[in-house]
Amino acid sequence: MTPLPDAVVGAIAGVALLLTVVGLVTYVTLLERKFAARMQSRVGPYRVGWHGILQPIADAVKLMMKEDIVPREADRRIFNLAPVVFLVPCLLIFATIPFAPGLGVADLNIGILFFLAVSSMEIVGLFMAGWSSNNKYALISAMRAVNQIISYDLPFLLAALIPVLLTGSLRLSDIASAQSGLWFIAYPVLGQLGFLAFVIASVAAENRVPFDILEAESELVAGFRVEYSGMKFALIQLGEYAHVLGTSFLGALLFLGAWAGPGPEWLGPVWFLAKALFMFLVITWIRWSFVRIRVDQILQISWKLLLPLTMLLVMATAIAVVWRGAPGV
């Protein structure tokens, strides 16, 4: 039997990953709603399907049936294109994530750089949505988001460099394999502080409470997406949750050993998914536990605290690697 060309295999793998990611993203919305409900002594969705298991599908059908409204004074072409520009980078970040040894779409030798570069591109679609809506609330939200995301992308990148230095490789599979003996979160001092900085930067970069000033309900309603309805609104929501989930997978890979865990090797993807969901729930727990802080406080935390801390951590990690004599744990 003639083997399939590499291009066909890659296309099949890409489609399979896309469908899997969309399915996961759909149901992590239910997970967040159930988790938040339990934190606040509520039931959460429970009417559609067994204990609300079909609620995400019902929400998707509802959004598809809603009218697609475009403001009369909006820039129609950019307004319609923005949700796609916002969504595509949020899905592309999964292309370089290895879910087990040899299980992934593209195991690039600069995988971490690709992830960080592509994930930051969501800001383009976000600003397009706010600008093209011709709505002052949406524009203010987009300006806030650009300010905040750029501010926290720097400490986010520096925190992600700590496992890179400990491993001596930019390939994500190498970083995961290097933790077979010791997860980087257990690396003395540097691992714990690096993980803490990564989580804080992730919450801010994802615009989650207490860093959600871009859609502060009291003054900006739904923020940059305020003029969107129907499936365009759904695409933006899908992109946001995909980005949070992708960041959770990255955090699990960089600090929690990725697929490393007890049991047979075929359980590796299950362990990886469990760790990523743990990261997602940590972000959700923070979201539903704190109150929103002011924009000046958000920027001070980034530029005066988190950025200097992560720079010191990167330098300390480099010194530890040189002192030890070789990268890797």
LORO-748800 format. One record per residue (C-alpha): x, y, z; residue in one letter. Coordinates in steps of 0.1 Angstrom, whole numbers, padded with zeros to 4 digits. Each point is the difference from the previous one (the first is absolute). Example, Ala and Ser with C-alpha at 12.3 -4.5 7.8 and 13.67 -1.06 7.14 Angstrom:
REM LORO-748800
SITE      px      py      pz   type
SITE    0123   -0045    0078      A
SITE    0014    0034   -0007      S
This chain:
REM LORO-748800
SITE      px      py      pz   type
SITE    0000    0000    0000      M
SITE    0014    0034   -0011      T
SITE    0005    0023    0030      P
SITE   -0018    0033    0000      L
SITE    0021    0031   -0009      P
SITE    0013    0020    0029      D
SITE   -0023    0030   -0010      A
SITE   -0031   -0022    0002      V
SITE    0010   -0015    0034      V
SITE    0007    0035    0013      G
SITE   -0034    0013   -0013      A
SITE   -0018   -0029    0017      I
SITE    0019    0005    0032      A
SITE   -0008    0037   -0001      G
SITE   -0037   -0005   -0006      V
SITE   -0002   -0026    0028      A
SITE    0018    0023    0024      L
SITE   -0023    0029   -0010      L
SITE   -0032   -0020    0007      L
SITE    0015   -0013    0033      T
SITE    0009    0035    0011      V
SITE   -0034    0014   -0009      V
SITE   -0017   -0028    0019      G
SITE    0022    0006    0030      L
SITE   -0005    0038    0000      V
SITE   -0038   -0006   -0003      T
SITE    0000   -0020    0032      Y
SITE    0025    0019    0020      V
SITE   -0026    0028    0000      T
SITE   -0024   -0024    0017      L
SITE    0028   -0010    0024      L
SITE    0006    0036    0009      E
SITE   -0037    0007    0006      R
SITE   -0004   -0031    0022      K
SITE    0032    0008    0019      F
SITE   -0010    0037    0006      A
SITE   -0035   -0011    0010      A
SITE    0014   -0024    0027      R
SITE    0023    0028    0013      M
SITE   -0031    0022    0004      Q
SITE   -0024   -0026    0013      S
SITE   -0020   -0001   -0032      R
SITE   -0010   -0029   -0022      V
SITE    0011    0012   -0034      G
SITE   -0014   -0013   -0033      P
SITE   -0020   -0032    0006      Y
SITE   -0032    0000   -0021      R
SITE    0014   -0008   -0035      V
SITE    0012   -0036    0000      G
SITE    0011   -0020    0030      W
SITE    0012    0026    0026      H
SITE    0004    0025   -0028      G
SITE    0023   -0021   -0021      I
SITE   -0016    0012   -0033      L
SITE    0000    0037    0011      Q
SITE    0030    0010   -0022      P
SITE   -0017   -0016   -0031      I
SITE   -0032    0019    0008      A
SITE    0019    0032    0004      D
SITE    0017   -0005   -0034      A
SITE   -0033   -0007   -0017      V
SITE   -0015    0031    0015      K
SITE    0028    0022   -0011      L
SITE   -0002   -0014   -0036      M
SITE   -0037    0009   -0001      M
SITE    0005    0035    0012      K
SITE   -0001    0029   -0025      E
SITE    0033    0013   -0012      D
SITE   -0001    0038    0005      I
SITE    0026    0024   -0014      V
SITE   -0001    0036    0012      P
SITE   -0009    0025   -0027      R
SITE    0031    0021    0005      E
SITE    0025   -0029    0006      A
SITE    0028   -0008   -0025      D
SITE   -0018   -0031   -0013      R
SITE    0029   -0018   -0015      R
SITE    0023    0003    0030      I
SITE   -0030   -0006    0024      F
SITE   -0008   -0033   -0018      N
SITE    0037   -0011   -0003      L
SITE    0010    0008    0037      A
SITE   -0015   -0031    0016      P
SITE    0019   -0023   -0024      V
SITE    0033    0019    0005      V
SITE   -0006   -0003    0037      F
SITE   -0008   -0037   -0001      L
SITE    0026   -0014   -0023      V
SITE    0031    0007    0022      P
SITE   -0018   -0014    0030      C
SITE   -0004   -0033   -0018      L
SITE    0034    0000   -0017      L
SITE    0018   -0001    0033      I
SITE   -0011   -0036    0004      F
SITE    0019   -0011   -0031      A
SITE    0033   -0001    0018      T
SITE   -0011   -0016    0033      I
SITE    0011   -0036    0003      P
SITE   -0027   -0019    0019      F
SITE    0022   -0031    0004      A
SITE    0034   -0012   -0015      P
SITE   -0006    0002   -0038      G
SITE   -0036    0011    0004      L
SITE   -0004    0035   -0015      G
SITE   -0004    0019   -0032      V
SITE    0034    0017   -0002      A
SITE    0028   -0005    0025      D
SITE    0020    0031   -0010      L
SITE    0036    0006    0013      N
SITE   -0012    0035    0009      I
SITE   -0034   -0012    0013      G
SITE   -0001    0023    0031      I
SITE    0009    0031   -0022      L
SITE   -0028   -0009   -0025      F
SITE   -0025   -0004    0028      F
SITE    0009    0033    0016      L
SITE    0001    0019   -0033      A
SITE   -0033   -0014   -0013      V
SITE   -0018    0003    0033      S
SITE    0007    0038    0001      S
SITE   -0016    0005   -0034      M
SITE   -0035   -0002    0015      E
SITE    0005    0037    0009      I
SITE   -0003    0009   -0037      V
SITE   -0034   -0014   -0004      G
SITE   -0010    0014    0034      L
SITE    0009    0035   -0010      F
SITE   -0016   -0004   -0035      M
SITE   -0033   -0009    0018      A
SITE    0001    0030    0023      G
SITE    0011    0025   -0027      W
SITE   -0024   -0011   -0027      S
SITE   -0031   -0001    0022      S
SITE   -0001    0039    0000      N
SITE   -0010   -0002    0037      N
SITE    0019    0020    0026      K
SITE   -0005   -0028    0026      Y
SITE    0015   -0026   -0023      A
SITE    0029    0023   -0010      L
SITE    0008    0008    0037      I
SITE   -0001   -0037    0007      S
SITE    0024   -0008   -0029      A
SITE    0024    0027    0011      M
SITE    0000   -0014    0036      R
SITE    0006   -0035   -0013      A
SITE    0030    0010   -0022      V
SITE    0015    0018    0030      N
SITE   -0005   -0029    0024      Q
SITE    0009   -0029   -0023      I
SITE    0032    0016   -0012      I
SITE    0009    0008    0036      S
SITE   -0004   -0036    0012      Y
SITE    0013   -0018   -0031      D
SITE    0036    0009    0011      L
SITE   -0001   -0016    0034      P
SITE   -0020   -0029   -0015      F
SITE    0028   -0006   -0025      L
SITE    0027    0003    0026      L
SITE   -0018   -0024    0023      A
SITE   -0002   -0025   -0029      A
SITE    0037    0003   -0006      L
SITE    0009   -0015    0034      I
SITE   -0008   -0036   -0011      P
SITE    0017    0008   -0033      V
SITE    0032    0008    0018      L
SITE   -0003   -0030    0023      L
SITE   -0004   -0023   -0030      T
SITE    0023    0017   -0025      G
SITE   -0025   -0003   -0028      S
SITE   -0028    0019   -0016      L
SITE   -0018   -0032   -0011      R
SITE   -0031   -0006    0021      L
SITE    0004   -0038   -0001      S
SITE    0036    0004    0014      D
SITE   -0013    0022    0028      I
SITE   -0026   -0026    0009      A
SITE    0024   -0029   -0002      S
SITE    0025    0018    0022      A
SITE   -0025   -0002    0029      Q
SITE   -0002   -0038    0001      S
SITE    0020    0000    0032      G
SITE   -0010    0034    0015      L
SITE   -0028    0024   -0010      W
SITE    0013    0035   -0003      F
SITE   -0026    0012    0025      I
SITE    0020   -0020    0026      A
SITE    0033    0016   -0010      Y
SITE    0012    0018    0031      P
SITE   -0012    0036    0003      V
SITE    0003    0008   -0037      L
SITE   -0027   -0025   -0010      G
SITE   -0025    0012    0025      Q
SITE    0006    0037   -0006      L
SITE    0000   -0006   -0038      G
SITE   -0033   -0018    0002      F
SITE   -0016    0027    0021      L
SITE    0012    0027   -0024      A
SITE   -0013   -0021   -0029      F
SITE   -0035   -0004    0015      V
SITE   -0003    0038    0009      I
SITE    0012    0010   -0035      A
SITE   -0024   -0026   -0016      S
SITE   -0030    0014    0020      V
SITE    0008    0035   -0011      A
SITE    0008   -0009   -0036      A
SITE   -0033   -0018   -0002      E
SITE   -0019    0031    0014      N
SITE   -0015   -0020    0028      R
SITE   -0010    0014    0034      V
SITE    0016    0019    0017      P
SITE    0015    0012   -0033      F
SITE   -0032    0003   -0021      D
SITE   -0002    0037   -0004      I
SITE   -0005   -0003   -0038      L
SITE   -0036   -0013    0006      E
SITE   -0008    0016    0034      A
SITE   -0038   -0004    0001      E
SITE   -0005    0032    0020      S
SITE    0013    0022   -0028      E
SITE    0008   -0019   -0032      L
SITE   -0028   -0027    0000      V
SITE    0015   -0028   -0022      A
SITE    0031    0020   -0010      G
SITE    0015   -0003   -0035      F
SITE   -0027   -0026   -0009      R
SITE   -0030    0022    0010      V
SITE   -0013    0004   -0036      E
SITE    0004   -0037   -0009      Y
SITE   -0029   -0024   -0001      S
SITE   -0007   -0036   -0012      G
SITE    0028   -0021   -0013      M
SITE    0025    0029   -0001      K
SITE   -0004    0003    0037      F
SITE    0004   -0037    0003      A
SITE    0032    0000   -0019      L
SITE    0015    0026    0023      I
SITE   -0011   -0020    0030      Q
SITE    0015   -0032   -0015      L
SITE    0033    0018   -0006      G
SITE    0001    0013    0035      E
SITE   -0005   -0034    0016      Y
SITE    0023   -0017   -0025      A
SITE    0027    0025    0010      H
SITE   -0005   -0007    0037      V
SITE    0000   -0038   -0006      L
SITE    0032    0003   -0022      G
SITE    0017    0020    0027      T
SITE   -0011   -0027    0026      S
SITE    0016   -0027   -0022      F
SITE    0032    0021   -0003      L
SITE    0002    0005    0038      G
SITE   -0006   -0038    0006      A
SITE    0028   -0007   -0025      L
SITE    0025    0025    0013      L
SITE   -0004   -0006    0037      F
SITE   -0021   -0031    0008      L
SITE    0018   -0026   -0021      G
SITE   -0025   -0002   -0029      A
SITE   -0008   -0037   -0005      W
SITE    0022   -0013    0028      A
SITE   -0020   -0020    0026      G
SITE   -0005   -0034    0015      P
SITE   -0014   -0029   -0020      G
SITE    0006   -0012   -0035      P
SITE    0013    0023   -0028      E
SITE   -0034    0001   -0017      W
SITE   -0013    0020    0029      L
SITE    0023    0029   -0008      G
SITE   -0025    0020   -0020      P
SITE   -0025   -0005    0028      V
SITE    0024    0013    0026      W
SITE    0008    0030   -0022      F
SITE   -0037    0008   -0005      L
SITE   -0005   -0003    0038      A
SITE    0028    0024    0007      K
SITE   -0012    0025   -0026      A
SITE   -0035   -0001    0015      L
SITE    0016    0006    0034      F
SITE    0017    0031   -0013      M
SITE   -0033    0011   -0015      F
SITE   -0018   -0004    0033      L
SITE    0028    0019    0018      V
SITE   -0006    0029   -0024      I
SITE   -0038   -0004    0005      T
SITE    0004   -0001    0038      W
SITE    0019    0033   -0001      I
SITE   -0026    0015   -0022      R
SITE   -0029   -0008    0024      W
SITE    0019    0008    0032      S
SITE    0013    0036   -0005      F
SITE   -0014    0034   -0009      V
SITE    0010    0021   -0030      R
SITE    0030    0024    0006      I
SITE    0006    0034   -0016      R
SITE    0020    0004   -0032      V
SITE    0028    0019    0017      D
SITE    0004   -0029    0025      Q
SITE    0000   -0025   -0029      I
SITE    0028    0018   -0017      L
SITE    0020    0005    0032      Q
SITE   -0002   -0038    0007      I
SITE    0014   -0007   -0034      S
SITE    0027    0026   -0004      W
SITE    0011    0005    0036      K
SITE   -0004   -0035    0014      L
SITE   -0005   -0028   -0025      L
SITE    0024    0011   -0027      L
SITE    0030    0006    0023      P
SITE   -0007   -0033    0019      L
SITE   -0001   -0021   -0032      T
SITE    0032    0017   -0013      M
SITE    0017   -0009    0033      L
SITE   -0013   -0035   -0002      L
SITE    0013   -0005   -0035      V
SITE    0034    0013    0010      M
SITE    0001   -0022    0031      A
SITE   -0010   -0030   -0021      T
SITE    0028    0007   -0025      A
SITE    0024    0002    0029      I
SITE   -0013   -0033    0014      A
SITE    0003   -0017   -0033      V
SITE    0036    0012   -0005      V
SITE    0009   -0009    0035      W
SITE   -0014   -0035   -0005      R
SITE    0019   -0004   -0032      G
SITE   -0026   -0012   -0024      A
SITE   -0037    0007   -0008      P
SITE   -0026   -0025    0011      G
SITE   -0010   -0013    0033      V
